[in-house]
Amino acid sequence: MDLAGEFPTYQRYDLCVYNSAVLDAKSMHIKDASFNIGPIDELWKVAYKK
């Protein structure tokens, strides 16, 4: 819990936080995010950086 943070958001807004030094943002569906599809909805397709 040392790395946990608090981010205030409005109701019905989702917040996705990731470490860009570890995960490749190009492999996530960030532009296609909606109420039923999130950035890590297909978690098995997310790539790690080397």
mmCIF entry with sequence, helices, sheets and N, C-alpha, C, O atoms, coordinates in Angstrom:
data_MODEL
# 
_entry.id   MODEL 
# 
_entity.id                         1 
_entity.type                       polymer 
_entity.pdbx_number_of_molecules   1 
# 
_entity_poly.entity_id                      1 
_entity_poly.type                           'polypeptide(L)' 
_entity_poly.nstd_linkage                   no 
_entity_poly.nstd_monomer                   no 
_entity_poly.pdbx_seq_one_letter_code       MDLAGEFPTYQRYDLCVYNSAVLDAKSMHIKDASFNIGPIDELWKVAYKK 
_entity_poly.pdbx_seq_one_letter_code_can   MDLAGEFPTYQRYDLCVYNSAVLDAKSMHIKDASFNIGPIDELWKVAYKK 
_entity_poly.pdbx_strand_id                 A 
# 
loop_
_entity_poly_seq.entity_id 
_entity_poly_seq.num 
_entity_poly_seq.mon_id 
_entity_poly_seq.hetero 
1 1  MET n 
1 2  ASP n 
1 3  LEU n 
1 4  ALA n 
1 5  GLY n 
1 6  GLU n 
1 7  PHE n 
1 8  PRO n 
1 9  THR n 
1 10 TYR n 
1 11 GLN n 
1 12 ARG n 
1 13 TYR n 
1 14 ASP n 
1 15 LEU n 
1 16 CYS n 
1 17 VAL n 
1 18 TYR n 
1 19 ASN n 
1 20 SER n 
1 21 ALA n 
1 22 VAL n 
1 23 LEU n 
1 24 ASP n 
1 25 ALA n 
1 26 LYS n 
1 27 SER n 
1 28 MET n 
1 29 HIS n 
1 30 ILE n 
1 31 LYS n 
1 32 ASP n 
1 33 ALA n 
1 34 SER n 
1 35 PHE n 
1 36 ASN n 
1 37 ILE n 
1 38 GLY n 
1 39 PRO n 
1 40 ILE n 
1 41 ASP n 
1 42 GLU n 
1 43 LEU n 
1 44 TRP n 
1 45 LYS n 
1 46 VAL n 
1 47 ALA n 
1 48 TYR n 
1 49 LYS n 
1 50 LYS n 
# 
_struct_asym.id          A 
_struct_asym.entity_id   1 
# 
loop_
_struct_conf.conf_type_id 
_struct_conf.id 
_struct_conf.pdbx_PDB_helix_id 
_struct_conf.beg_label_comp_id 
_struct_conf.beg_label_asym_id 
_struct_conf.beg_label_seq_id 
_struct_conf.pdbx_beg_PDB_ins_code 
_struct_conf.end_label_comp_id 
_struct_conf.end_label_asym_id 
_struct_conf.end_label_seq_id 
_struct_conf.pdbx_end_PDB_ins_code 
_struct_conf.beg_auth_comp_id 
_struct_conf.beg_auth_asym_id 
_struct_conf.beg_auth_seq_id 
_struct_conf.end_auth_comp_id 
_struct_conf.end_auth_asym_id 
_struct_conf.end_auth_seq_id 
_struct_conf.pdbx_PDB_helix_class 
_struct_conf.details 
_struct_conf.pdbx_PDB_helix_length 
HELX_P HELX_P1 AA1 ALA A 25 ? SER A 27 ? ALA A 25 SER A 27 5 ? 3 
HELX_P HELX_P2 AA2 LEU A 43 ? LYS A 45 ? LEU A 43 LYS A 45 5 ? 3 
# 
_struct_conf_type.id          HELX_P 
_struct_conf_type.criteria    ? 
_struct_conf_type.reference   ? 
# 
loop_
_atom_site.group_PDB 
_atom_site.id 
_atom_site.type_symbol 
_atom_site.label_atom_id 
_atom_site.label_alt_id 
_atom_site.label_comp_id 
_atom_site.label_asym_id 
_atom_site.label_entity_id 
_atom_site.label_seq_id 
_atom_site.pdbx_PDB_ins_code 
_atom_site.Cartn_x 
_atom_site.Cartn_y 
_atom_site.Cartn_z 
_atom_site.occupancy 
_atom_site.B_iso_or_equiv 
_atom_site.pdbx_formal_charge 
_atom_site.auth_seq_id 
_atom_site.auth_comp_id 
_atom_site.auth_asym_id 
_atom_site.auth_atom_id 
_atom_site.pdbx_PDB_model_num 
ATOM 1   N N  . MET A 1 1  ? 0.811   -1.204  0.000   1.00 0.00 ? 1  MET A N  1 
ATOM 2   C CA . MET A 1 1  ? 0.000   0.000   0.000   1.00 0.00 ? 1  MET A CA 1 
ATOM 3   C C  . MET A 1 1  ? 0.853   1.265   0.000   1.00 0.00 ? 1  MET A C  1 
ATOM 4   O O  . MET A 1 1  ? 0.315   2.372   -0.023  1.00 0.00 ? 1  MET A O  1 
ATOM 5   N N  . ASP A 1 2  ? 2.166   1.114   0.026   1.00 0.00 ? 2  ASP A N  1 
ATOM 6   C CA . ASP A 1 2  ? 3.018   2.303   -0.013  1.00 0.00 ? 2  ASP A CA 1 
ATOM 7   C C  . ASP A 1 2  ? 2.906   3.037   -1.340  1.00 0.00 ? 2  ASP A C  1 
ATOM 8   O O  . ASP A 1 2  ? 3.116   4.249   -1.392  1.00 0.00 ? 2  ASP A O  1 
ATOM 9   N N  . LEU A 1 3  ? 2.579   2.322   -2.416  1.00 0.00 ? 3  LEU A N  1 
ATOM 10  C CA . LEU A 1 3  ? 2.477   2.943   -3.733  1.00 0.00 ? 3  LEU A CA 1 
ATOM 11  C C  . LEU A 1 3  ? 1.058   3.399   -4.060  1.00 0.00 ? 3  LEU A C  1 
ATOM 12  O O  . LEU A 1 3  ? 0.823   3.965   -5.127  1.00 0.00 ? 3  LEU A O  1 
ATOM 13  N N  . ALA A 1 4  ? 0.120   3.163   -3.165  1.00 0.00 ? 4  ALA A N  1 
ATOM 14  C CA . ALA A 1 4  ? -1.274  3.526   -3.417  1.00 0.00 ? 4  ALA A CA 1 
ATOM 15  C C  . ALA A 1 4  ? -1.436  5.042   -3.422  1.00 0.00 ? 4  ALA A C  1 
ATOM 16  O O  . ALA A 1 4  ? -0.745  5.758   -2.698  1.00 0.00 ? 4  ALA A O  1 
ATOM 17  N N  . GLY A 1 5  ? -2.333  5.503   -4.226  1.00 0.00 ? 5  GLY A N  1 
ATOM 18  C CA . GLY A 1 5  ? -2.612  6.935   -4.286  1.00 0.00 ? 5  GLY A CA 1 
ATOM 19  C C  . GLY A 1 5  ? -4.108  7.171   -4.346  1.00 0.00 ? 5  GLY A C  1 
ATOM 20  O O  . GLY A 1 5  ? -4.876  6.253   -4.634  1.00 0.00 ? 5  GLY A O  1 
ATOM 21  N N  . GLU A 1 6  ? -4.514  8.370   -4.080  1.00 0.00 ? 6  GLU A N  1 
ATOM 22  C CA . GLU A 1 6  ? -5.933  8.725   -4.143  1.00 0.00 ? 6  GLU A CA 1 
ATOM 23  C C  . GLU A 1 6  ? -6.131  9.735   -5.256  1.00 0.00 ? 6  GLU A C  1 
ATOM 24  O O  . GLU A 1 6  ? -5.412  10.731  -5.346  1.00 0.00 ? 6  GLU A O  1 
ATOM 25  N N  . PHE A 1 7  ? -7.119  9.468   -6.107  1.00 0.00 ? 7  PHE A N  1 
ATOM 26  C CA . PHE A 1 7  ? -7.446  10.364  -7.201  1.00 0.00 ? 7  PHE A CA 1 
ATOM 27  C C  . PHE A 1 7  ? -8.931  10.683  -7.131  1.00 0.00 ? 7  PHE A C  1 
ATOM 28  O O  . PHE A 1 7  ? -9.760  9.800   -7.354  1.00 0.00 ? 7  PHE A O  1 
ATOM 29  N N  . PRO A 1 8  ? -9.283  11.927  -6.825  1.00 0.00 ? 8  PRO A N  1 
ATOM 30  C CA . PRO A 1 8  ? -10.708 12.275  -6.771  1.00 0.00 ? 8  PRO A CA 1 
ATOM 31  C C  . PRO A 1 8  ? -11.297 12.309  -8.183  1.00 0.00 ? 8  PRO A C  1 
ATOM 32  O O  . PRO A 1 8  ? -10.715 12.911  -9.085  1.00 0.00 ? 8  PRO A O  1 
ATOM 33  N N  . THR A 1 9  ? -12.441 11.670  -8.370  1.00 0.00 ? 9  THR A N  1 
ATOM 34  C CA . THR A 1 9  ? -13.141 11.688  -9.660  1.00 0.00 ? 9  THR A CA 1 
ATOM 35  C C  . THR A 1 9  ? -14.617 11.961  -9.414  1.00 0.00 ? 9  THR A C  1 
ATOM 36  O O  . THR A 1 9  ? -15.122 11.790  -8.305  1.00 0.00 ? 9  THR A O  1 
ATOM 37  N N  . TYR A 1 10 ? -15.283 12.382  -10.453 1.00 0.00 ? 10 TYR A N  1 
ATOM 38  C CA . TYR A 1 10 ? -16.711 12.598  -10.355 1.00 0.00 ? 10 TYR A CA 1 
ATOM 39  C C  . TYR A 1 10 ? -17.441 11.267  -10.462 1.00 0.00 ? 10 TYR A C  1 
ATOM 40  O O  . TYR A 1 10 ? -16.856 10.257  -10.854 1.00 0.00 ? 10 TYR A O  1 
ATOM 41  N N  . GLN A 1 11 ? -18.721 11.272  -10.111 1.00 0.00 ? 11 GLN A N  1 
ATOM 42  C CA . GLN A 1 11 ? -19.514 10.056  -10.206 1.00 0.00 ? 11 GLN A CA 1 
ATOM 43  C C  . GLN A 1 11 ? -19.542 9.524   -11.632 1.00 0.00 ? 11 GLN A C  1 
ATOM 44  O O  . GLN A 1 11 ? -19.544 10.291  -12.595 1.00 0.00 ? 11 GLN A O  1 
ATOM 45  N N  . ARG A 1 12 ? -19.564 8.222   -11.752 1.00 0.00 ? 12 ARG A N  1 
ATOM 46  C CA . ARG A 1 12 ? -19.684 7.504   -13.025 1.00 0.00 ? 12 ARG A CA 1 
ATOM 47  C C  . ARG A 1 12 ? -18.497 7.720   -13.951 1.00 0.00 ? 12 ARG A C  1 
ATOM 48  O O  . ARG A 1 12 ? -18.615 7.502   -15.157 1.00 0.00 ? 12 ARG A O  1 
ATOM 49  N N  . TYR A 1 13 ? -17.369 8.139   -13.423 1.00 0.00 ? 13 TYR A N  1 
ATOM 50  C CA . TYR A 1 13 ? -16.150 8.235   -14.221 1.00 0.00 ? 13 TYR A CA 1 
ATOM 51  C C  . TYR A 1 13 ? -15.179 7.179   -13.729 1.00 0.00 ? 13 TYR A C  1 
ATOM 52  O O  . TYR A 1 13 ? -14.974 7.021   -12.526 1.00 0.00 ? 13 TYR A O  1 
ATOM 53  N N  . ASP A 1 14 ? -14.590 6.467   -14.659 1.00 0.00 ? 14 ASP A N  1 
ATOM 54  C CA . ASP A 1 14 ? -13.608 5.453   -14.311 1.00 0.00 ? 14 ASP A CA 1 
ATOM 55  C C  . ASP A 1 14 ? -12.206 6.028   -14.472 1.00 0.00 ? 14 ASP A C  1 
ATOM 56  O O  . ASP A 1 14 ? -11.959 6.875   -15.331 1.00 0.00 ? 14 ASP A O  1 
ATOM 57  N N  . LEU A 1 15 ? -11.318 5.563   -13.650 1.00 0.00 ? 15 LEU A N  1 
ATOM 58  C CA . LEU A 1 15 ? -9.943  6.023   -13.694 1.00 0.00 ? 15 LEU A CA 1 
ATOM 59  C C  . LEU A 1 15 ? -9.040  4.808   -13.765 1.00 0.00 ? 15 LEU A C  1 
ATOM 60  O O  . LEU A 1 15 ? -9.150  3.893   -12.949 1.00 0.00 ? 15 LEU A O  1 
ATOM 61  N N  . CYS A 1 16 ? -8.163  4.802   -14.726 1.00 0.00 ? 16 CYS A N  1 
ATOM 62  C CA . CYS A 1 16 ? -7.217  3.704   -14.885 1.00 0.00 ? 16 CYS A CA 1 
ATOM 63  C C  . CYS A 1 16 ? -5.805  4.280   -14.755 1.00 0.00 ? 16 CYS A C  1 
ATOM 64  O O  . CYS A 1 16 ? -5.425  5.184   -15.499 1.00 0.00 ? 16 CYS A O  1 
ATOM 65  N N  . VAL A 1 17 ? -5.055  3.763   -13.829 1.00 0.00 ? 17 VAL A N  1 
ATOM 66  C CA . VAL A 1 17 ? -3.688  4.227   -13.584 1.00 0.00 ? 17 VAL A CA 1 
ATOM 67  C C  . VAL A 1 17 ? -2.742  3.066   -13.837 1.00 0.00 ? 17 VAL A C  1 
ATOM 68  O O  . VAL A 1 17 ? -2.972  1.951   -13.368 1.00 0.00 ? 17 VAL A O  1 
ATOM 69  N N  . TYR A 1 18 ? -1.684  3.332   -14.576 1.00 0.00 ? 18 TYR A N  1 
ATOM 70  C CA . TYR A 1 18 ? -0.691  2.295   -14.842 1.00 0.00 ? 18 TYR A CA 1 
ATOM 71  C C  . TYR A 1 18 ? 0.688   2.916   -14.862 1.00 0.00 ? 18 TYR A C  1 
ATOM 72  O O  . TYR A 1 18 ? 0.822   4.131   -15.009 1.00 0.00 ? 18 TYR A O  1 
ATOM 73  N N  . ASN A 1 19 ? 1.706   2.105   -14.716 1.00 0.00 ? 19 ASN A N  1 
ATOM 74  C CA . ASN A 1 19 ? 3.085   2.546   -14.728 1.00 0.00 ? 19 ASN A CA 1 
ATOM 75  C C  . ASN A 1 19 ? 3.607   2.452   -16.158 1.00 0.00 ? 19 ASN A C  1 
ATOM 76  O O  . ASN A 1 19 ? 3.783   1.351   -16.680 1.00 0.00 ? 19 ASN A O  1 
ATOM 77  N N  . SER A 1 20 ? 3.854   3.586   -16.792 1.00 0.00 ? 20 SER A N  1 
ATOM 78  C CA . SER A 1 20 ? 4.291   3.594   -18.183 1.00 0.00 ? 20 SER A CA 1 
ATOM 79  C C  . SER A 1 20 ? 5.709   3.076   -18.360 1.00 0.00 ? 20 SER A C  1 
ATOM 80  O O  . SER A 1 20 ? 6.129   2.808   -19.486 1.00 0.00 ? 20 SER A O  1 
ATOM 81  N N  . ALA A 1 21 ? 6.445   2.933   -17.286 1.00 0.00 ? 21 ALA A N  1 
ATOM 82  C CA . ALA A 1 21 ? 7.780   2.340   -17.367 1.00 0.00 ? 21 ALA A CA 1 
ATOM 83  C C  . ALA A 1 21 ? 7.701   0.821   -17.442 1.00 0.00 ? 21 ALA A C  1 
ATOM 84  O O  . ALA A 1 21 ? 8.675   0.167   -17.814 1.00 0.00 ? 21 ALA A O  1 
ATOM 85  N N  . VAL A 1 22 ? 6.544   0.252   -17.089 1.00 0.00 ? 22 VAL A N  1 
ATOM 86  C CA . VAL A 1 22 ? 6.377   -1.198  -17.074 1.00 0.00 ? 22 VAL A CA 1 
ATOM 87  C C  . VAL A 1 22 ? 5.462   -1.666  -18.208 1.00 0.00 ? 22 VAL A C  1 
ATOM 88  O O  . VAL A 1 22 ? 5.774   -2.652  -18.876 1.00 0.00 ? 22 VAL A O  1 
ATOM 89  N N  . LEU A 1 23 ? 4.339   -0.977  -18.436 1.00 0.00 ? 23 LEU A N  1 
ATOM 90  C CA . LEU A 1 23 ? 3.364   -1.399  -19.443 1.00 0.00 ? 23 LEU A CA 1 
ATOM 91  C C  . LEU A 1 23 ? 3.450   -0.521  -20.689 1.00 0.00 ? 23 LEU A C  1 
ATOM 92  O O  . LEU A 1 23 ? 3.676   0.685   -20.593 1.00 0.00 ? 23 LEU A O  1 
ATOM 93  N N  . ASP A 1 24 ? 3.270   -1.127  -21.842 1.00 0.00 ? 24 ASP A N  1 
ATOM 94  C CA . ASP A 1 24 ? 3.281   -0.426  -23.116 1.00 0.00 ? 24 ASP A CA 1 
ATOM 95  C C  . ASP A 1 24 ? 1.881   0.107   -23.399 1.00 0.00 ? 24 ASP A C  1 
ATOM 96  O O  . ASP A 1 24 ? 0.946   -0.668  -23.603 1.00 0.00 ? 24 ASP A O  1 
ATOM 97  N N  . ALA A 1 25 ? 1.741   1.425   -23.411 1.00 0.00 ? 25 ALA A N  1 
ATOM 98  C CA . ALA A 1 25 ? 0.425   2.042   -23.600 1.00 0.00 ? 25 ALA A CA 1 
ATOM 99  C C  . ALA A 1 25 ? -0.140  1.770   -24.987 1.00 0.00 ? 25 ALA A C  1 
ATOM 100 O O  . ALA A 1 25 ? -1.358  1.791   -25.167 1.00 0.00 ? 25 ALA A O  1 
ATOM 101 N N  . LYS A 1 26 ? 0.712   1.518   -25.963 1.00 0.00 ? 26 LYS A N  1 
ATOM 102 C CA . LYS A 1 26 ? 0.243   1.249   -27.322 1.00 0.00 ? 26 LYS A CA 1 
ATOM 103 C C  . LYS A 1 26 ? -0.514  -0.065  -27.412 1.00 0.00 ? 26 LYS A C  1 
ATOM 104 O O  . LYS A 1 26 ? -1.289  -0.267  -28.348 1.00 0.00 ? 26 LYS A O  1 
ATOM 105 N N  . SER A 1 27 ? -0.305  -0.957  -26.462 1.00 0.00 ? 27 SER A N  1 
ATOM 106 C CA . SER A 1 27 ? -0.976  -2.253  -26.490 1.00 0.00 ? 27 SER A CA 1 
ATOM 107 C C  . SER A 1 27 ? -2.317  -2.226  -25.758 1.00 0.00 ? 27 SER A C  1 
ATOM 108 O O  . SER A 1 27 ? -3.019  -3.237  -25.729 1.00 0.00 ? 27 SER A O  1 
ATOM 109 N N  . MET A 1 28 ? -2.682  -1.091  -25.168 1.00 0.00 ? 28 MET A N  1 
ATOM 110 C CA . MET A 1 28 ? -3.955  -0.973  -24.467 1.00 0.00 ? 28 MET A CA 1 
ATOM 111 C C  . MET A 1 28 ? -4.973  -0.240  -25.332 1.00 0.00 ? 28 MET A C  1 
ATOM 112 O O  . MET A 1 28 ? -4.599  0.492   -26.248 1.00 0.00 ? 28 MET A O  1 
ATOM 113 N N  . HIS A 1 29 ? -6.244  -0.434  -25.048 1.00 0.00 ? 29 HIS A N  1 
ATOM 114 C CA . HIS A 1 29 ? -7.331  0.195   -25.798 1.00 0.00 ? 29 HIS A CA 1 
ATOM 115 C C  . HIS A 1 29 ? -7.745  1.500   -25.126 1.00 0.00 ? 29 HIS A C  1 
ATOM 116 O O  . HIS A 1 29 ? -8.893  1.642   -24.703 1.00 0.00 ? 29 HIS A O  1 
ATOM 117 N N  . ILE A 1 30 ? -6.830  2.442   -25.025 1.00 0.00 ? 30 ILE A N  1 
ATOM 118 C CA . ILE A 1 30 ? -7.124  3.700   -24.329 1.00 0.00 ? 30 ILE A CA 1 
ATOM 119 C C  . ILE A 1 30 ? -8.053  4.580   -25.163 1.00 0.00 ? 30 ILE A C  1 
ATOM 120 O O  . ILE A 1 30 ? -8.968  5.199   -24.621 1.00 0.00 ? 30 ILE A O  1 
ATOM 121 N N  . LYS A 1 31 ? -7.827  4.641   -26.473 1.00 0.00 ? 31 LYS A N  1 
ATOM 122 C CA . LYS A 1 31 ? -8.658  5.497   -27.334 1.00 0.00 ? 31 LYS A CA 1 
ATOM 123 C C  . LYS A 1 31 ? -10.065 4.944   -27.493 1.00 0.00 ? 31 LYS A C  1 
ATOM 124 O O  . LYS A 1 31 ? -11.004 5.701   -27.741 1.00 0.00 ? 31 LYS A O  1 
ATOM 125 N N  . ASP A 1 32 ? -10.220 3.632   -27.353 1.00 0.00 ? 32 ASP A N  1 
ATOM 126 C CA . ASP A 1 32 ? -11.525 3.001   -27.513 1.00 0.00 ? 32 ASP A CA 1 
ATOM 127 C C  . ASP A 1 32 ? -12.287 2.871   -26.204 1.00 0.00 ? 32 ASP A C  1 
ATOM 128 O O  . ASP A 1 32 ? -13.334 2.225   -26.165 1.00 0.00 ? 32 ASP A O  1 
ATOM 129 N N  . ALA A 1 33 ? -11.788 3.466   -25.143 1.00 0.00 ? 33 ALA A N  1 
ATOM 130 C CA . ALA A 1 33 ? -12.411 3.306   -23.828 1.00 0.00 ? 33 ALA A CA 1 
ATOM 131 C C  . ALA A 1 33 ? -13.811 3.917   -23.818 1.00 0.00 ? 33 ALA A C  1 
ATOM 132 O O  . ALA A 1 33 ? -14.028 5.013   -24.334 1.00 0.00 ? 33 ALA A O  1 
ATOM 133 N N  . SER A 1 34 ? -14.738 3.199   -23.230 1.00 0.00 ? 34 SER A N  1 
ATOM 134 C CA . SER A 1 34 ? -16.108 3.674   -23.079 1.00 0.00 ? 34 SER A CA 1 
ATOM 135 C C  . SER A 1 34 ? -16.672 3.064   -21.800 1.00 0.00 ? 34 SER A C  1 
ATOM 136 O O  . SER A 1 34 ? -15.925 2.517   -20.989 1.00 0.00 ? 34 SER A O  1 
ATOM 137 N N  . PHE A 1 35 ? -17.965 3.155   -21.621 1.00 0.00 ? 35 PHE A N  1 
ATOM 138 C CA . PHE A 1 35 ? -18.552 2.631   -20.390 1.00 0.00 ? 35 PHE A CA 1 
ATOM 139 C C  . PHE A 1 35 ? -18.499 1.112   -20.313 1.00 0.00 ? 35 PHE A C  1 
ATOM 140 O O  . PHE A 1 35 ? -18.603 0.549   -19.224 1.00 0.00 ? 35 PHE A O  1 
ATOM 141 N N  . ASN A 1 36 ? -18.338 0.439   -21.450 1.00 0.00 ? 36 ASN A N  1 
ATOM 142 C CA . ASN A 1 36 ? -18.303 -1.016  -21.404 1.00 0.00 ? 36 ASN A CA 1 
ATOM 143 C C  . ASN A 1 36 ? -16.961 -1.622  -21.824 1.00 0.00 ? 36 ASN A C  1 
ATOM 144 O O  . ASN A 1 36 ? -16.770 -2.832  -21.700 1.00 0.00 ? 36 ASN A O  1 
ATOM 145 N N  . ILE A 1 37 ? -16.038 -0.811  -22.313 1.00 0.00 ? 37 ILE A N  1 
ATOM 146 C CA . ILE A 1 37 ? -14.703 -1.289  -22.683 1.00 0.00 ? 37 ILE A CA 1 
ATOM 147 C C  . ILE A 1 37 ? -13.673 -0.386  -22.018 1.00 0.00 ? 37 ILE A C  1 
ATOM 148 O O  . ILE A 1 37 ? -13.653 0.821   -22.259 1.00 0.00 ? 37 ILE A O  1 
ATOM 149 N N  . GLY A 1 38 ? -12.815 -0.969  -21.180 1.00 0.00 ? 38 GLY A N  1 
ATOM 150 C CA . GLY A 1 38 ? -11.782 -0.208  -20.502 1.00 0.00 ? 38 GLY A CA 1 
ATOM 151 C C  . GLY A 1 38 ? -10.424 -0.392  -21.143 1.00 0.00 ? 38 GLY A C  1 
ATOM 152 O O  . GLY A 1 38 ? -10.268 -1.238  -22.024 1.00 0.00 ? 38 GLY A O  1 
ATOM 153 N N  . PRO A 1 39 ? -9.434  0.386   -20.719 1.00 0.00 ? 39 PRO A N  1 
ATOM 154 C CA . PRO A 1 39 ? -8.087  0.295   -21.280 1.00 0.00 ? 39 PRO A CA 1 
ATOM 155 C C  . PRO A 1 39 ? -7.448  -1.080  -21.084 1.00 0.00 ? 39 PRO A C  1 
ATOM 156 O O  . PRO A 1 39 ? -6.624  -1.502  -21.896 1.00 0.00 ? 39 PRO A O  1 
ATOM 157 N N  . ILE A 1 40 ? -7.820  -1.775  -20.018 1.00 0.00 ? 40 ILE A N  1 
ATOM 158 C CA . ILE A 1 40 ? -7.238  -3.101  -19.793 1.00 0.00 ? 40 ILE A CA 1 
ATOM 159 C C  . ILE A 1 40 ? -8.323  -4.177  -19.835 1.00 0.00 ? 40 ILE A C  1 
ATOM 160 O O  . ILE A 1 40 ? -8.248  -5.182  -19.128 1.00 0.00 ? 40 ILE A O  1 
ATOM 161 N N  . ASP A 1 41 ? -9.328  -3.946  -20.673 1.00 0.00 ? 41 ASP A N  1 
ATOM 162 C CA . ASP A 1 41 ? -10.411 -4.909  -20.815 1.00 0.00 ? 41 ASP A CA 1 
ATOM 163 C C  . ASP A 1 41 ? -9.904  -6.245  -21.366 1.00 0.00 ? 41 ASP A C  1 
ATOM 164 O O  . ASP A 1 41 ? -10.385 -7.307  -20.970 1.00 0.00 ? 41 ASP A O  1 
ATOM 165 N N  . GLU A 1 42 ? -8.945  -6.187  -22.269 1.00 0.00 ? 42 GLU A N  1 
ATOM 166 C CA . GLU A 1 42 ? -8.305  -7.395  -22.793 1.00 0.00 ? 42 GLU A CA 1 
ATOM 167 C C  . GLU A 1 42 ? -6.899  -7.476  -22.207 1.00 0.00 ? 42 GLU A C  1 
ATOM 168 O O  . GLU A 1 42 ? -5.906  -7.251  -22.899 1.00 0.00 ? 42 GLU A O  1 
ATOM 169 N N  . LEU A 1 43 ? -6.841  -7.794  -20.949 1.00 0.00 ? 43 LEU A N  1 
ATOM 170 C CA . LEU A 1 43 ? -5.588  -7.769  -20.195 1.00 0.00 ? 43 LEU A CA 1 
ATOM 171 C C  . LEU A 1 43 ? -4.527  -8.699  -20.780 1.00 0.00 ? 43 LEU A C  1 
ATOM 172 O O  . LEU A 1 43 ? -3.333  -8.417  -20.675 1.00 0.00 ? 43 LEU A O  1 
ATOM 173 N N  . TRP A 1 44 ? -4.947  -9.796  -21.388 1.00 0.00 ? 44 TRP A N  1 
ATOM 174 C CA . TRP A 1 44 ? -3.989  -10.751 -21.939 1.00 0.00 ? 44 TRP A CA 1 
ATOM 175 C C  . TRP A 1 44 ? -3.248  -10.194 -23.160 1.00 0.00 ? 44 TRP A C  1 
ATOM 176 O O  . TRP A 1 44 ? -2.243  -10.773 -23.571 1.00 0.00 ? 44 TRP A O  1 
ATOM 177 N N  . LYS A 1 45 ? -3.717  -9.087  -23.751 1.00 0.00 ? 45 LYS A N  1 
ATOM 178 C CA . LYS A 1 45 ? -3.047  -8.472  -24.897 1.00 0.00 ? 45 LYS A CA 1 
ATOM 179 C C  . LYS A 1 45 ? -2.097  -7.341  -24.500 1.00 0.00 ? 45 LYS A C  1 
ATOM 180 O O  . LYS A 1 45 ? -1.374  -6.829  -25.355 1.00 0.00 ? 45 LYS A O  1 
ATOM 181 N N  . VAL A 1 46 ? -2.079  -6.941  -23.234 1.00 0.00 ? 46 VAL A N  1 
ATOM 182 C CA . VAL A 1 46 ? -1.228  -5.857  -22.775 1.00 0.00 ? 46 VAL A CA 1 
ATOM 183 C C  . VAL A 1 46 ? 0.222   -6.324  -22.757 1.00 0.00 ? 46 VAL A C  1 
ATOM 184 O O  . VAL A 1 46 ? 0.534   -7.389  -22.224 1.00 0.00 ? 46 VAL A O  1 
ATOM 185 N N  . ALA A 1 47 ? 1.104   -5.517  -23.344 1.00 0.00 ? 47 ALA A N  1 
ATOM 186 C CA . ALA A 1 47 ? 2.518   -5.881  -23.446 1.00 0.00 ? 47 ALA A CA 1 
ATOM 187 C C  . ALA A 1 47 ? 3.345   -5.147  -22.385 1.00 0.00 ? 47 ALA A C  1 
ATOM 188 O O  . ALA A 1 47 ? 3.044   -4.015  -22.006 1.00 0.00 ? 47 ALA A O  1 
ATOM 189 N N  . TYR A 1 48 ? 4.376   -5.818  -21.930 1.00 0.00 ? 48 TYR A N  1 
ATOM 190 C CA . TYR A 1 48 ? 5.333   -5.212  -21.004 1.00 0.00 ? 48 TYR A CA 1 
ATOM 191 C C  . TYR A 1 48 ? 6.466   -4.571  -21.773 1.00 0.00 ? 48 TYR A C  1 
ATOM 192 O O  . TYR A 1 48 ? 6.808   -5.013  -22.870 1.00 0.00 ? 48 TYR A O  1 
ATOM 193 N N  . LYS A 1 49 ? 7.048   -3.536  -21.206 1.00 0.00 ? 49 LYS A N  1 
ATOM 194 C CA . LYS A 1 49 ? 8.247   -2.944  -21.792 1.00 0.00 ? 49 LYS A CA 1 
ATOM 195 C C  . LYS A 1 49 ? 9.465   -3.707  -21.317 1.00 0.00 ? 49 LYS A C  1 
ATOM 196 O O  . LYS A 1 49 ? 9.461   -4.288  -20.232 1.00 0.00 ? 49 LYS A O  1 
ATOM 197 N N  . LYS A 1 50 ? 10.482  -3.704  -22.112 1.00 0.00 ? 50 LYS A N  1 
ATOM 198 C CA . LYS A 1 50 ? 11.710  -4.415  -21.743 1.00 0.00 ? 50 LYS A CA 1 
ATOM 199 C C  . LYS A 1 50 ? 12.670  -3.505  -21.042 1.00 0.00 ? 50 LYS A C  1 
ATOM 200 O O  . LYS A 1 50 ? 13.758  -3.933  -20.658 1.00 0.00 ? 50 LYS A O  1 
# 
